[in-house]
Amino acid sequence: MHKTDPADVMGVILAGGLSRRMAGQEKACLALNGKTLLERMVFSLTPQVATLAINANGDASRFASFGLPVFPDLRTDFPGPLAGIETALTMATMPWVLTVPTDLPFLPQNLVWILCQATQDPVIPVTVATGERLHPTVALWPRQIRPKITEALDAGQLALGQWFAGHPHRVVEFPLRADAPDPFFNINTPMDLAAAHQWLECGLARS
């Protein structure tokens, strides 16, 4: 049985979306209790992975303060997170790549260790679920799977969930608690941002 070492994992924060439901505000730069969503994600992932990078489009200098590599999408038509994953796998310097979107403020602090323990095959990715909901943008990818991602994109297949449905993968289920937010709660709208503020103000989630 194959087990992955976190020392072999590069983290890539997916921040290349268009934030259509946030009235044009870039989600990575949204403030949540005094820190931007990107700051929170960098803080969460830095101790979990060997190295870290950001997948984002536009002027990379806006992220200069983080001192991290910034990988723009290899495709210029904003086809979605699958293209960000293709970019991450192409640019990766480690055998495994963890992809996580920038808008998950309650990400588990032991996420990478759990996913590494769940790997059973060096060519099969591992993703996560809560309840019956799959969160396919949060996944641990073997770098050599990149050609299959590129093949799907070239064929016009853009939906990440659809990609997983057609390829071998593992799913790790994380428990839901009644007194805490979904660990993969994502901020898509101003209402979601307000809800995240409320969770933090109540002291029921990591601040």
Disulfide bonds with the S-S distance in Angstrom:
none
